[in-house]
């Protein structure tokens, strides 16, 4: 290639087109094969009703159970478990996809003391009744304590303190 032909080849138009092609190729390399995820951030961990109950639980624990911590939205699979073979038979996924509203635990040892499900009117739906029945049976089978509290009674500190005391002391 002669020098004049090479210089003509490097004209501003050719350079601009070449740069454009390089940028497009680089964009393709960096975006090709990258999965797009449909996720978005949730603003709150708890519903307004659950927050109100959480505040009640905080007061109860501060007054009556100072060594007890409160965990929120704990995966059922972190509370109860099954053998690997039972997990692969389908029992594992049933507990890994569900959560318990609140778990009371010993702050020093992290021993699980009591699981609490806050039941609102949605628990009257057939799908929620099936879910609740499964959780009740699974918790009994695992010998894990579960307390269900109706949202109607969630602000009654005396009643809740009595119920919690009966199960963790």
N, C-alpha and C positions, 0 to 999 in steps of 0.2 A: 504494500500500500504506500503510495507516495505521500509525502508530507502535506501537500496541498489538499489532497483528498481526505486525509486524516483530520486536518483542521476544519475542512468543510463539514465533516462528520460530527465534530464537536460543536456545532452551532448551538446557540441558546435554545432553540426549539428542540433539538435532539437531546440536549442535557435535561431540559424540563421533562420531556417524555420519559427519559431514562430514570430520572429521580422519582417520577410518579409511579412507574412500574415497580421500582425497588420498594417504595413505601407500601404499595398495595400488597406486594409479596410478603413483606415483613408483618403487616397486619394479619394477613392470612395465616402465617406461621404461628403467630402468638394467639390467635383466637380459634384456629381450627382445632377441633378435638376437645375444646374446653366445654365441659357440661354447664348448662345453665340450670340453676337451681330455682325452684318455685318458692323458696322460703322468704319470710319477712319477719322482722322483730316484733315481738309482742310488747306492748307498753307496760303491762302489769303482770305480776306473777299470780295474783289472786283476784277474784271478783270482789265487788264492793261488799257483798254479804260475807264472803270468806275473810276479808280484812276486818270487818266488824267482829267476827267471832275470834279471829287471831288476837285482837286487842283484849278481848275478854279472857282468852287463854293466858296472855301475858300477865294480866293482873292476878289471875288465879295462881299461876306458877310463882310469881313474885311473893305472894302472900302465904301460900300454903306449901309450895314445893320448890324452894329456892335452888336446889341442885338439879332441877329438871330443865332440859332444853326443849325447844320446839322446832321441829323441821316441817317445812311446808312442801306439798306436792311431791311426795316421795314415791318413786316407782315401786310398785308392788313387788317386782322382782328383786328389789334391794331389801325387802322386808322378809319375804319367804322365798324358798328355793326348792329345787327338786334335783334328782340325780341327772347326770348327762344323758343317760338312756331315756329317762322320762321326758327330759327337755326336748330331745329329738323326736319323741312320740307325739309332740304337740302341746304338752303341758307348759313348757317354758314360754313360748310366745304369748300364751294367754295371760301370764303374769307380767311379762315385760312391757306390755302395751297399756297397762292400767296404772293409775296412781291413787294413793291414799291422801286425803286432804291434809292431815296433820299427824305427826308422829312425836310422841313424848319420849325423851330418852335421857338416860343418866349422863350428865355433862362430863363426868370424869371418865367413865368407861365406854360411853356411847351405847350402852345396853339399851335395847328397845324396850320401853316400859308399856306403852299403850299406843295403839293406832286409833285415830278418830276420823270418822266420816261425817261430814255435815250434810244432812239430807234436807234439801229444799223440795219444792213442788215438782221439780223435774224428775224426782225419784218415783213419781207415780206413773211415769210413762212405761209401757211394756219393755222397751229395750233397757231402760235403767233398772227395772225390777229384775230382769235376767242378769244384768251385770252385778247388782247388789247381792243376788242369791249366790252367784258364783264366788264373789269375794267373801261372803259369809262362810260358805262351805270350805273354801281354800284356807281361810284364816283358822277355822276350827281344826282342819286336818293338820295344819302346821303348828297348832297350839300357840297361836299368836293372838294376843288380846286385842279385841276390836270393840270400840264404843261408837254407836251411832247416835248422833244428836240431831234432833229436828230443829230446823231454823226457827220454829216457833218458840223453842226453849233456849236458844243460843245466848241470850243475854242474862239468863238467870244464874248468877255466879254461885249461889248456894247449892242449887241442884247439881250443877256441873261439877263443883268441887266435891260434893258427896259421891257422885258417880265415878269420878277419876280416882278419888281416895279408895273406893271399894275395889278398884281394879289394879292399882299400882302399889298399894301398901301391904 
